[in-house]
Amino acid sequence: MQNNIFFFFFHTKIQNDISSAAQVISNQITKLNKLSKKFDMMDTHFRKQIVQNIKVGNNIRAKALASE
C-alpha cells in the first residue's frame, strides 16, 4: 500500500515536471517565432533600401547597407 502511495506521488511529480517543461518550451518557441518575424521584417526593409539606393545610383550607400 505504501509503495502505491509513493508511486502515485512520484508519478504526479513527473507529470507536473513534464507539464512545466512543456510550458517553458512553448514560451521559448513563441519568443523565437516573434524574433524570427522581426528579423524577417528588418531583412526585407534592408533589401528594399539597398534596391532603392541602387536605382538612384547611390552605390556607396547600397554597399554600406549590404554589409550591415
C-alpha positions, 0 to 999 in steps of 0.5 A: 500500500505504501509503495502505491502511495509513493508511486502515485506521488512520484508519478504526479511529480513527473507529470507536473515536471513534464507539464512545466517543461512543456510550458517553458518550451512553448514560451521559448518557441513563441519568443523565437517565432516573434524574433524570427518575424522581426528579423524577417521584417528588418531583412526585407526593409534592408533589401528594399533600401539597398534596391532603392539606393541602387536605382538612384545610383547611390552605390556607396550607400547600397554597399554600406547597407549590404554589409550591415 
